[in-house]
Amino acid sequence: MRQFSPELAAHLQSEATTLCTCWVVKRRDKVVLGFTDHDHDVTLNTLVCLAASGFKAS
């Protein structure tokens, strides 16, 4: 069985959850791009993952 942090486990056991998927693409030329399937942009550390990118989890 997969182990989750206590914070994530508590979140998943709550009445409603707010989860999304983020993709970080690191190109060879050092350009880093972030994308998300969330309805708003998501910031991971200092990288903004764009919601308007058209990516959908599948």
PyMOL Python script that loads the backbone (N, CA, C, O; Angstrom):
from pymol import cmd

cmd.read_pdbstr("""\
ATOM      1  N   MET A   1       0.833  -1.171   0.000  1.00  0.00           N
ATOM      2  CA  MET A   1       0.000   0.000   0.000  1.00  0.00           C
ATOM      3  C   MET A   1       0.883   1.240   0.000  1.00  0.00           C
ATOM      4  O   MET A   1       1.947   1.248   0.619  1.00  0.00           O
ATOM      5  N   ARG A   2       0.455   2.267  -0.678  1.00  0.00           N
ATOM      6  CA  ARG A   2       1.215   3.509  -0.780  1.00  0.00           C
ATOM      7  C   ARG A   2       1.107   4.329   0.499  1.00  0.00           C
ATOM      8  O   ARG A   2       0.035   4.422   1.098  1.00  0.00           O
ATOM      9  N   GLN A   3       2.225   4.924   0.913  1.00  0.00           N
ATOM     10  CA  GLN A   3       2.272   5.745   2.114  1.00  0.00           C
ATOM     11  C   GLN A   3       2.136   7.222   1.747  1.00  0.00           C
ATOM     12  O   GLN A   3       2.759   7.691   0.795  1.00  0.00           O
ATOM     13  N   PHE A   4       1.323   7.947   2.503  1.00  0.00           N
ATOM     14  CA  PHE A   4       1.133   9.375   2.313  1.00  0.00           C
ATOM     15  C   PHE A   4       1.566  10.105   3.568  1.00  0.00           C
ATOM     16  O   PHE A   4       1.593   9.533   4.657  1.00  0.00           O
ATOM     17  N   SER A   5       1.901  11.364   3.406  1.00  0.00           N
ATOM     18  CA  SER A   5       2.238  12.178   4.580  1.00  0.00           C
ATOM     19  C   SER A   5       0.986  12.307   5.445  1.00  0.00           C
ATOM     20  O   SER A   5      -0.127  12.203   4.931  1.00  0.00           O
ATOM     21  N   PRO A   6       1.147  12.530   6.736  1.00  0.00           N
ATOM     22  CA  PRO A   6      -0.030  12.702   7.608  1.00  0.00           C
ATOM     23  C   PRO A   6      -0.939  13.843   7.137  1.00  0.00           C
ATOM     24  O   PRO A   6      -2.161  13.755   7.257  1.00  0.00           O
ATOM     25  N   GLU A   7      -0.337  14.916   6.600  1.00  0.00           N
ATOM     26  CA  GLU A   7      -1.143  16.047   6.125  1.00  0.00           C
ATOM     27  C   GLU A   7      -2.006  15.652   4.927  1.00  0.00           C
ATOM     28  O   GLU A   7      -3.189  15.988   4.875  1.00  0.00           O
ATOM     29  N   LEU A   8      -1.413  14.934   3.961  1.00  0.00           N
ATOM     30  CA  LEU A   8      -2.176  14.516   2.793  1.00  0.00           C
ATOM     31  C   LEU A   8      -3.229  13.480   3.182  1.00  0.00           C
ATOM     32  O   LEU A   8      -4.352  13.530   2.679  1.00  0.00           O
ATOM     33  N   ALA A   9      -2.894  12.558   4.054  1.00  0.00           N
ATOM     34  CA  ALA A   9      -3.865  11.554   4.501  1.00  0.00           C
ATOM     35  C   ALA A   9      -5.063  12.222   5.166  1.00  0.00           C
ATOM     36  O   ALA A   9      -6.201  11.822   4.920  1.00  0.00           O
ATOM     37  N   ALA A  10      -4.831  13.230   6.003  1.00  0.00           N
ATOM     38  CA  ALA A  10      -5.933  13.950   6.654  1.00  0.00           C
ATOM     39  C   ALA A  10      -6.765  14.688   5.613  1.00  0.00           C
ATOM     40  O   ALA A  10      -7.993  14.708   5.701  1.00  0.00           O
ATOM     41  N   HIS A  11      -6.107  15.293   4.631  1.00  0.00           N
ATOM     42  CA  HIS A  11      -6.825  16.006   3.570  1.00  0.00           C
ATOM     43  C   HIS A  11      -7.721  15.045   2.786  1.00  0.00           C
ATOM     44  O   HIS A  11      -8.875  15.361   2.500  1.00  0.00           O
ATOM     45  N   LEU A  12      -7.189  13.877   2.444  1.00  0.00           N
ATOM     46  CA  LEU A  12      -7.957  12.896   1.674  1.00  0.00           C
ATOM     47  C   LEU A  12      -9.134  12.337   2.457  1.00  0.00           C
ATOM     48  O   LEU A  12     -10.120  11.906   1.858  1.00  0.00           O
ATOM     49  N   GLN A  13      -9.051  12.336   3.784  1.00  0.00           N
ATOM     50  CA  GLN A  13     -10.137  11.826   4.618  1.00  0.00           C
ATOM     51  C   GLN A  13     -11.184  12.883   4.922  1.00  0.00           C
ATOM     52  O   GLN A  13     -12.206  12.575   5.535  1.00  0.00           O
ATOM     53  N   SER A  14     -10.954  14.123   4.508  1.00  0.00           N
ATOM     54  CA  SER A  14     -11.917  15.188   4.776  1.00  0.00           C
ATOM     55  C   SER A  14     -13.135  15.030   3.868  1.00  0.00           C
ATOM     56  O   SER A  14     -13.154  14.193   2.966  1.00  0.00           O
ATOM     57  N   GLU A  15     -14.133  15.842   4.126  1.00  0.00           N
ATOM     58  CA  GLU A  15     -15.395  15.742   3.394  1.00  0.00           C
ATOM     59  C   GLU A  15     -15.245  16.092   1.917  1.00  0.00           C
ATOM     60  O   GLU A  15     -15.915  15.502   1.068  1.00  0.00           O
ATOM     61  N   ALA A  16     -14.374  17.045   1.606  1.00  0.00           N
ATOM     62  CA  ALA A  16     -14.138  17.448   0.216  1.00  0.00           C
ATOM     63  C   ALA A  16     -12.631  17.637   0.014  1.00  0.00           C
ATOM     64  O   ALA A  16     -11.924  18.061   0.928  1.00  0.00           O
ATOM     65  N   THR A  17     -12.156  17.323  -1.177  1.00  0.00           N
ATOM     66  CA  THR A  17     -10.728  17.485  -1.461  1.00  0.00           C
ATOM     67  C   THR A  17     -10.531  18.450  -2.624  1.00  0.00           C
ATOM     68  O   THR A  17     -11.434  18.661  -3.433  1.00  0.00           O
ATOM     69  N   THR A  18      -9.366  19.016  -2.691  1.00  0.00           N
ATOM     70  CA  THR A  18      -8.988  19.912  -3.783  1.00  0.00           C
ATOM     71  C   THR A  18      -7.602  19.504  -4.259  1.00  0.00           C
ATOM     72  O   THR A  18      -6.594  20.048  -3.809  1.00  0.00           O
ATOM     73  N   LEU A  19      -7.561  18.545  -5.169  1.00  0.00           N
ATOM     74  CA  LEU A  19      -6.291  18.035  -5.688  1.00  0.00           C
ATOM     75  C   LEU A  19      -6.177  18.344  -7.173  1.00  0.00           C
ATOM     76  O   LEU A  19      -7.184  18.450  -7.872  1.00  0.00           O
ATOM     77  N   CYS A  20      -4.952  18.486  -7.646  1.00  0.00           N
ATOM     78  CA  CYS A  20      -4.708  18.698  -9.069  1.00  0.00           C
ATOM     79  C   CYS A  20      -3.389  18.031  -9.431  1.00  0.00           C
ATOM     80  O   CYS A  20      -2.636  17.596  -8.559  1.00  0.00           O
ATOM     81  N   THR A  21      -3.125  17.958 -10.722  1.00  0.00           N
ATOM     82  CA  THR A  21      -1.874  17.417 -11.218  1.00  0.00           C
ATOM     83  C   THR A  21      -1.059  18.552 -11.815  1.00  0.00           C
ATOM     84  O   THR A  21      -1.598  19.405 -12.520  1.00  0.00           O
ATOM     85  N   CYS A  22       0.243  18.565 -11.533  1.00  0.00           N
ATOM     86  CA  CYS A  22       1.149  19.558 -12.121  1.00  0.00           C
ATOM     87  C   CYS A  22       2.241  18.830 -12.884  1.00  0.00           C
ATOM     88  O   CYS A  22       2.738  17.794 -12.442  1.00  0.00           O
ATOM     89  N   TRP A  23       2.607  19.378 -14.028  1.00  0.00           N
ATOM     90  CA  TRP A  23       3.702  18.861 -14.820  1.00  0.00           C
ATOM     91  C   TRP A  23       4.790  19.917 -14.863  1.00  0.00           C
ATOM     92  O   TRP A  23       4.506  21.096 -15.072  1.00  0.00           O
ATOM     93  N   VAL A  24       6.031  19.504 -14.666  1.00  0.00           N
ATOM     94  CA  VAL A  24       7.169  20.400 -14.792  1.00  0.00           C
ATOM     95  C   VAL A  24       8.063  19.833 -15.896  1.00  0.00           C
ATOM     96  O   VAL A  24       8.525  18.695 -15.816  1.00  0.00           O
ATOM     97  N   VAL A  25       8.295  20.640 -16.916  1.00  0.00           N
ATOM     98  CA  VAL A  25       9.116  20.241 -18.048  1.00  0.00           C
ATOM     99  C   VAL A  25      10.430  21.011 -17.961  1.00  0.00           C
ATOM    100  O   VAL A  25      10.436  22.242 -17.958  1.00  0.00           O
ATOM    101  N   LYS A  26      11.538  20.284 -17.891  1.00  0.00           N
ATOM    102  CA  LYS A  26      12.871  20.894 -17.853  1.00  0.00           C
ATOM    103  C   LYS A  26      13.565  20.563 -19.161  1.00  0.00           C
ATOM    104  O   LYS A  26      13.954  19.422 -19.411  1.00  0.00           O
ATOM    105  N   ARG A  27      13.711  21.592 -19.992  1.00  0.00           N
ATOM    106  CA  ARG A  27      14.326  21.384 -21.295  1.00  0.00           C
ATOM    107  C   ARG A  27      15.848  21.378 -21.193  1.00  0.00           C
ATOM    108  O   ARG A  27      16.411  21.858 -20.208  1.00  0.00           O
ATOM    109  N   ARG A  28      16.508  20.838 -22.204  1.00  0.00           N
ATOM    110  CA  ARG A  28      17.968  20.788 -22.228  1.00  0.00           C
ATOM    111  C   ARG A  28      18.605  22.167 -22.256  1.00  0.00           C
ATOM    112  O   ARG A  28      19.738  22.337 -21.806  1.00  0.00           O
ATOM    113  N   ASP A  29      17.882  23.159 -22.783  1.00  0.00           N
ATOM    114  CA  ASP A  29      18.421  24.524 -22.837  1.00  0.00           C
ATOM    115  C   ASP A  29      18.141  25.295 -21.542  1.00  0.00           C
ATOM    116  O   ASP A  29      18.249  26.520 -21.506  1.00  0.00           O
ATOM    117  N   LYS A  30      17.781  24.567 -20.484  1.00  0.00           N
ATOM    118  CA  LYS A  30      17.575  25.109 -19.128  1.00  0.00           C
ATOM    119  C   LYS A  30      16.245  25.844 -18.939  1.00  0.00           C
ATOM    120  O   LYS A  30      16.001  26.387 -17.862  1.00  0.00           O
ATOM    121  N   VAL A  31      15.386  25.875 -19.953  1.00  0.00           N
ATOM    122  CA  VAL A  31      14.063  26.475 -19.800  1.00  0.00           C
ATOM    123  C   VAL A  31      13.191  25.502 -19.002  1.00  0.00           C
ATOM    124  O   VAL A  31      13.151  24.307 -19.294  1.00  0.00           O
ATOM    125  N   VAL A  32      12.490  26.034 -17.986  1.00  0.00           N
ATOM    126  CA  VAL A  32      11.614  25.211 -17.150  1.00  0.00           C
ATOM    127  C   VAL A  32      10.192  25.722 -17.322  1.00  0.00           C
ATOM    128  O   VAL A  32       9.929  26.912 -17.152  1.00  0.00           O
ATOM    129  N   LEU A  33       9.269  24.816 -17.663  1.00  0.00           N
ATOM    130  CA  LEU A  33       7.872  25.160 -17.897  1.00  0.00           C
ATOM    131  C   LEU A  33       6.994  24.372 -16.937  1.00  0.00           C
ATOM    132  O   LEU A  33       7.269  23.206 -16.656  1.00  0.00           O
ATOM    133  N   GLY A  34       5.940  25.002 -16.433  1.00  0.00           N
ATOM    134  CA  GLY A  34       5.015  24.334 -15.521  1.00  0.00           C
ATOM    135  C   GLY A  34       3.589  24.411 -16.034  1.00  0.00           C
ATOM    136  O   GLY A  34       3.161  25.446 -16.544  1.00  0.00           O
ATOM    137  N   PHE A  35       2.853  23.312 -15.897  1.00  0.00           N
ATOM    138  CA  PHE A  35       1.467  23.227 -16.360  1.00  0.00           C
ATOM    139  C   PHE A  35       0.633  22.505 -15.308  1.00  0.00           C
ATOM    140  O   PHE A  35       1.158  21.682 -14.558  1.00  0.00           O
ATOM    141  N   THR A  36      -0.654  22.807 -15.249  1.00  0.00           N
ATOM    142  CA  THR A  36      -1.548  22.132 -14.307  1.00  0.00           C
ATOM    143  C   THR A  36      -2.918  21.924 -14.928  1.00  0.00           C
ATOM    144  O   THR A  36      -3.306  22.644 -15.848  1.00  0.00           O
ATOM    145  N   ASP A  37      -3.653  20.931 -14.420  1.00  0.00           N
ATOM    146  CA  ASP A  37      -5.034  20.717 -14.848  1.00  0.00           C
ATOM    147  C   ASP A  37      -6.014  21.410 -13.897  1.00  0.00           C
ATOM    148  O   ASP A  37      -7.224  21.217 -14.014  1.00  0.00           O
ATOM    149  N   HIS A  38      -5.507  22.208 -12.963  1.00  0.00           N
ATOM    150  CA  HIS A  38      -6.354  22.945 -12.028  1.00  0.00           C
ATOM    151  C   HIS A  38      -7.002  24.128 -12.754  1.00  0.00           C
ATOM    152  O   HIS A  38      -6.545  24.515 -13.829  1.00  0.00           O
ATOM    153  N   ASP A  39      -8.059  24.702 -12.179  1.00  0.00           N
ATOM    154  CA  ASP A  39      -8.726  25.820 -12.832  1.00  0.00           C
ATOM    155  C   ASP A  39      -8.059  27.172 -12.554  1.00  0.00           C
ATOM    156  O   ASP A  39      -8.480  28.192 -13.099  1.00  0.00           O
ATOM    157  N   HIS A  40      -7.027  27.184 -11.717  1.00  0.00           N
ATOM    158  CA  HIS A  40      -6.228  28.376 -11.448  1.00  0.00           C
ATOM    159  C   HIS A  40      -4.750  28.001 -11.532  1.00  0.00           C
ATOM    160  O   HIS A  40      -4.391  26.835 -11.369  1.00  0.00           O
ATOM    161  N   ASP A  41      -3.900  28.989 -11.786  1.00  0.00           N
ATOM    162  CA  ASP A  41      -2.464  28.737 -11.767  1.00  0.00           C
ATOM    163  C   ASP A  41      -2.042  28.254 -10.383  1.00  0.00           C
ATOM    164  O   ASP A  41      -2.617  28.666  -9.376  1.00  0.00           O
ATOM    165  N   VAL A  42      -1.036  27.378 -10.336  1.00  0.00           N
ATOM    166  CA  VAL A  42      -0.518  26.820  -9.087  1.00  0.00           C
ATOM    167  C   VAL A  42       0.976  27.141  -9.017  1.00  0.00           C
ATOM    168  O   VAL A  42       1.706  26.933  -9.986  1.00  0.00           O
ATOM    169  N   THR A  43       1.428  27.651  -7.860  1.00  0.00           N
ATOM    170  CA  THR A  43       2.836  27.959  -7.684  1.00  0.00           C
ATOM    171  C   THR A  43       3.500  26.862  -6.863  1.00  0.00           C
ATOM    172  O   THR A  43       3.086  26.578  -5.739  1.00  0.00           O
ATOM    173  N   LEU A  44       4.544  26.243  -7.438  1.00  0.00           N
ATOM    174  CA  LEU A  44       5.347  25.230  -6.752  1.00  0.00           C
ATOM    175  C   LEU A  44       6.707  25.846  -6.491  1.00  0.00           C
ATOM    176  O   LEU A  44       7.473  26.076  -7.427  1.00  0.00           O
ATOM    177  N   ASN A  45       7.018  26.115  -5.238  1.00  0.00           N
ATOM    178  CA  ASN A  45       8.223  26.873  -4.883  1.00  0.00           C
ATOM    179  C   ASN A  45       8.145  28.218  -5.601  1.00  0.00           C
ATOM    180  O   ASN A  45       7.333  29.058  -5.213  1.00  0.00           O
ATOM    181  N   THR A  46       8.946  28.450  -6.617  1.00  0.00           N
ATOM    182  CA  THR A  46       8.869  29.709  -7.351  1.00  0.00           C
ATOM    183  C   THR A  46       8.355  29.534  -8.773  1.00  0.00           C
ATOM    184  O   THR A  46       8.225  30.518  -9.500  1.00  0.00           O
ATOM    185  N   LEU A  47       8.060  28.309  -9.186  1.00  0.00           N
ATOM    186  CA  LEU A  47       7.590  28.029 -10.541  1.00  0.00           C
ATOM    187  C   LEU A  47       6.070  28.119 -10.604  1.00  0.00           C
ATOM    188  O   LEU A  47       5.377  27.469  -9.822  1.00  0.00           O
ATOM    189  N   VAL A  48       5.552  28.920 -11.526  1.00  0.00           N
ATOM    190  CA  VAL A  48       4.106  29.020 -11.720  1.00  0.00           C
ATOM    191  C   VAL A  48       3.696  27.993 -12.765  1.00  0.00           C
ATOM    192  O   VAL A  48       4.179  28.020 -13.896  1.00  0.00           O
ATOM    193  N   CYS A  49       2.803  27.089 -12.380  1.00  0.00           N
ATOM    194  CA  CYS A  49       2.249  26.095 -13.305  1.00  0.00           C
ATOM    195  C   CYS A  49       0.968  26.693 -13.879  1.00  0.00           C
ATOM    196  O   CYS A  49       0.029  26.997 -13.145  1.00  0.00           O
ATOM    197  N   LEU A  50       0.943  26.854 -15.183  1.00  0.00           N
ATOM    198  CA  LEU A  50      -0.154  27.557 -15.843  1.00  0.00           C
ATOM    199  C   LEU A  50      -1.377  26.670 -16.024  1.00  0.00           C
ATOM    200  O   LEU A  50      -1.277  25.528 -16.472  1.00  0.00           O
ATOM    201  N   ALA A  51      -2.535  27.219 -15.664  1.00  0.00           N
ATOM    202  CA  ALA A  51      -3.791  26.489 -15.796  1.00  0.00           C
ATOM    203  C   ALA A  51      -4.366  26.614 -17.205  1.00  0.00           C
ATOM    204  O   ALA A  51      -5.107  25.733 -17.639  1.00  0.00           O
ATOM    205  N   ALA A  52      -4.050  27.661 -17.912  1.00  0.00           N
ATOM    206  CA  ALA A  52      -4.614  27.911 -19.231  1.00  0.00           C
ATOM    207  C   ALA A  52      -3.828  27.244 -20.343  1.00  0.00           C
ATOM    208  O   ALA A  52      -3.880  27.690 -21.489  1.00  0.00           O
ATOM    209  N   SER A  53      -3.110  26.195 -20.027  1.00  0.00           N
ATOM    210  CA  SER A  53      -2.223  25.560 -21.007  1.00  0.00           C
ATOM    211  C   SER A  53      -2.938  24.576 -21.909  1.00  0.00           C
ATOM    212  O   SER A  53      -2.408  24.226 -22.963  1.00  0.00           O
ATOM    213  N   GLY A  54      -4.125  24.117 -21.534  1.00  0.00           N
ATOM    214  CA  GLY A  54      -4.837  23.131 -22.328  1.00  0.00           C
ATOM    215  C   GLY A  54      -4.527  21.700 -21.946  1.00  0.00           C
ATOM    216  O   GLY A  54      -5.091  20.783 -22.542  1.00  0.00           O
ATOM    217  N   PHE A  55      -3.646  21.465 -20.969  1.00  0.00           N
ATOM    218  CA  PHE A  55      -3.342  20.104 -20.516  1.00  0.00           C
ATOM    219  C   PHE A  55      -4.494  19.540 -19.711  1.00  0.00           C
ATOM    220  O   PHE A  55      -5.088  20.246 -18.896  1.00  0.00           O
ATOM    221  N   LYS A  56      -4.810  18.294 -19.927  1.00  0.00           N
ATOM    222  CA  LYS A  56      -5.810  17.570 -19.153  1.00  0.00           C
ATOM    223  C   LYS A  56      -5.211  16.231 -18.747  1.00  0.00           C
ATOM    224  O   LYS A  56      -4.586  15.556 -19.565  1.00  0.00           O
ATOM    225  N   ALA A  57      -5.397  15.846 -17.501  1.00  0.00           N
ATOM    226  CA  ALA A  57      -4.903  14.549 -17.046  1.00  0.00           C
ATOM    227  C   ALA A  57      -5.692  13.440 -17.735  1.00  0.00           C
ATOM    228  O   ALA A  57      -6.918  13.506 -17.830  1.00  0.00           O
ATOM    229  N   SER A  58      -4.994  12.441 -18.205  1.00  0.00           N
ATOM    230  CA  SER A  58      -5.685  11.303 -18.829  1.00  0.00           C
ATOM    231  C   SER A  58      -4.844  10.059 -18.684  1.00  0.00           C
ATOM    232  O   SER A  58      -5.243   8.988 -19.140  1.00  0.00           O
TER     233      SER A  58
END
""", "prot")
cmd.dss("prot")
cmd.show_as("cartoon", "prot")
cmd.util.cbc("prot")
cmd.orient("prot")
